[in-house]
């Protein structure tokens, strides 16, 4: 019983630390994509909520569809590159970033639908 309690507490601490890390990631991303405090706060709250309630489902989905993992990585690279450019006072219009993300998600969604109907 004692090892179960310590394992459970360890798992809770681990989950809390991961939530904090993902929250910081969301803050950095929101700061890079928005100049509005409310949007940044909302992004953090939504990210933490999603991670707390849907982490397993999202993890399972990503495991079944590895291309989604690459898409998420490309978004992080895109936002990181944008932040680097802005640190040099080279401003990229946010519309370009949003359009690139939307277009990528649309293409990936079509690929997922196609692969669901006709698996390779």
HELIX and SHEET records of a PDB file:
HELIX    1   1 UNK A    2  UNK A   33  1                                  32    
HELIX    2   2 UNK A   37  UNK A   64  1                                  28    
HELIX    3   3 UNK A   66  UNK A   87  1                                  22    
HELIX    4   4 UNK A   94  UNK A  117  1                                  24    
END                                                                             
